[in-house]
Amino acid sequence: MRRQNKGPARLTLYVAVLASLAYLGGGIALIASSQSFGVFPEPGLLRYSMGTLLFIYGSFRAYRAYQRFQEDD
């Protein structure tokens, strides 16, 4: 029997982990940064809710990547 090549699956897992870290970092930066440099919305409900949503979505993606990592072993 031939062994299956797990290279693409492993690469997809690493990309999922990096994406989850990017969402988590973006959410934290949006909530914690005091200067917006004209890119982020002004501090207020919209900015904090967007940061919270990014953080929650990044946590969800990290949890799913962790589940996939556990299934790979």
N, C-alpha and C positions, 0 to 999 in steps of 0.2 A: 504494500500500500504506500502511496505517496503522501508525504506530509504536506499540509496546506501552508501556503505562504502567509504569515501573519503580519507582514510588513505594513500593508495598507491599513489594516485594522489598528495596529499600534500607532501609526502616524495620525489617524483620525482621533484616537484617544488623546494624544499629546496636544493636538489642535483644540480639542474640547476643553482640556485643562487650561491652556493658554487663554482661550476665549472667556472662560469663567473668571480667571484672574483679572482679565481686562475689564469685565463688567463690574467685578467687585471693586477694583481700583477706581474706576470711573465714578461709581456711586459714592465711594468714600471721598474722592476729590471734590465732587460736586457739593457734598454736604459740608465738608471741612474747610474748603478754601474760602478765604475772605475776599479775595480779589477776583473779579470775573474777566478782566481784560477785554470786555466787550464780546466775549464768546459765549459765556454762560448767562442764563437769565439772572436778573437782579435777585438778591436774597429775599426770600419770601416763601409762601406756601408752594408755588409751582416748582421752585428750585429744590426745596427739601423733599417734596413728593417724588420728583423725578429721580433724585439721588437715592431715595429709599427704594423705589421700584427697581433701579439698576442694581442695587445691593441685593435685593431679594431674588431677582432673576439670576444674578451671578452665583448666589448661594445655591439656587436650584440646579444650575448647570454644573456646579462643583459636586453636588451630591450625586447627580446622574453620572458624571465622569467617574466618581469614586465607585459607584455600583458597577459600571462597566469594567473598571480596573479589577474589581473583585471577581467578576465573571471570567476574566481572561486567565486568571491563575488556576 
